[in-house]
Amino acid sequence: MKLNLGCGTDLKIFPYPFADGCAEEIYCAHVLEHLDCDLVKVMEEFHRMLRPGGLLRIRVPFYNHCSAWIDPTHRRAFTYESFSYFVKGHKYGFYTTRHFSSCDVKAIPTKLGTILPEQLRMRASKVFGHIVEELDIRLVK
């Protein structure tokens, strides 16, 4: 089963109404920045619902772009490292007992950002705004 969470599912009420290991893929686009609940619990629920080897795809605003903060309903923004806390072996992995095996983060650039090579874009985006607009994160259970 593939789930698109945020579409009609209240992500503030735990546990979510899905069985353990029911999903091969969970997609969550532009939802997490709106939640004012515990992000660790949300990630633990996603992990619980995924099958072994399942894919969690997340799309969120990048902290150093105005779109992360211009929307008054946004409660948080994200960096390249925000989801690495949920990967097995991370030095701050003690926040949860549910860990993903890998995390791949892709920066979605603005028009200005597209003129920079990817490695330079990532470095520059930490200092200058309007280089990266959002992040595309893929976590594997």
C-alpha positions in Angstrom: 0.0 0.0 0.0 1.2 3.6 -0.7 -0.1 6.3 1.6 -0.2 10.0 1.0 -0.4 11.4 4.5 -1.8 14.8 5.2 -4.8 14.2 2.9 -7.6 13.7 5.4 -5.5 12.1 8.2 -5.2 14.0 11.4 -1.5 13.6 12.2 -1.9 15.0 15.7 -3.8 12.0 17.0 -1.7 9.0 17.9 -1.5 6.2 17.0 -2.4 6.6 13.4 -5.2 4.4 12.1 -3.0 2.1 10.1 -1.6 -1.4 10.9 2.1 -2.0 11.6 4.1 -2.6 8.4 1.1 -1.9 6.2 2.8 0.6 3.8 5.5 0.1 1.2 5.7 3.8 0.7 4.5 6.9 2.6 4.5 10.3 1.0 4.1 13.5 3.0 4.5 16.7 1.1 4.3 20.1 2.8 2.6 18.8 5.9 5.2 18.5 8.6 6.0 22.2 8.8 2.3 22.8 9.8 2.2 20.4 12.7 2.5 21.7 16.2 2.8 18.2 17.7 5.9 16.1 18.6 7.8 15.5 15.4 9.6 12.5 16.9 6.3 10.8 17.6 5.2 11.5 14.0 8.4 10.0 12.6 8.0 7.0 14.9 4.5 6.4 13.6 5.7 6.6 10.0 8.4 4.1 10.9 5.9 1.7 12.5 3.6 1.8 9.5 6.3 1.1 6.9 7.3 -2.4 5.9 11.0 -3.4 6.2 12.7 -1.7 3.3 9.8 0.7 2.9 10.3 4.3 1.7 9.3 7.5 3.5 9.2 10.5 1.1 9.0 13.9 2.7 8.9 17.4 1.1 9.4 20.4 3.4 10.5 24.0 3.1 14.2 24.8 3.6 14.8 27.0 6.6 16.8 29.7 4.8 14.1 30.5 2.2 11.4 33.0 2.8 8.7 30.5 2.0 9.6 28.6 5.1 8.4 31.6 7.3 6.1 33.7 5.2 3.1 31.3 5.7 1.6 32.1 9.1 0.6 28.4 9.6 4.2 27.1 9.4 5.4 26.0 12.8 8.9 24.8 11.8 11.4 24.6 8.9 14.0 22.1 8.1 17.8 21.8 7.3 19.8 19.3 5.5 20.4 17.5 8.8 16.9 17.6 10.3 16.0 14.0 9.5 19.4 12.4 10.0 18.5 12.2 13.7 16.2 9.3 12.7 18.9 7.2 11.0 20.6 4.3 12.8 24.0 5.3 14.1 23.4 9.0 14.3 25.2 10.5 17.4 21.8 12.1 18.5 19.8 9.0 17.7 18.8 8.6 21.3 15.6 10.7 20.8 13.9 7.6 19.4 14.3 3.8 19.4 12.9 3.6 15.8 15.6 4.2 13.2 15.7 4.3 9.5 18.6 2.6 7.6 19.3 5.5 5.3 18.5 9.1 4.6 18.9 10.9 1.2 18.3 14.6 1.0 18.0 16.5 -2.2 17.9 20.3 -2.3 15.3 21.8 -4.6 16.8 25.0 -5.9 15.3 28.3 -6.8 16.0 29.8 -10.2 19.0 31.6 -8.8 20.2 28.3 -7.2 20.1 26.4 -10.5 23.1 28.4 -11.7 25.3 27.0 -9.0 26.9 23.5 -9.0 25.1 21.3 -6.5 28.0 21.1 -3.9 28.4 24.9 -4.0 24.6 25.4 -3.8 24.4 23.4 -0.6 27.2 25.4 1.1 25.9 28.7 -0.2 22.3 28.0 0.9 23.4 27.8 4.5 24.5 31.4 4.4 22.4 33.0 1.7 18.6 32.8 1.3 16.8 32.1 -2.0 19.3 29.5 -3.2 17.3 26.4 -2.0 13.5 26.5 -1.7 12.7 23.1 -0.3 14.0 19.7 0.6 13.1 16.3 -0.9 13.9 13.7 1.8 13.9 9.9 1.3 14.3 7.7 4.3 14.4 3.9 4.0 13.3 1.6 6.9 
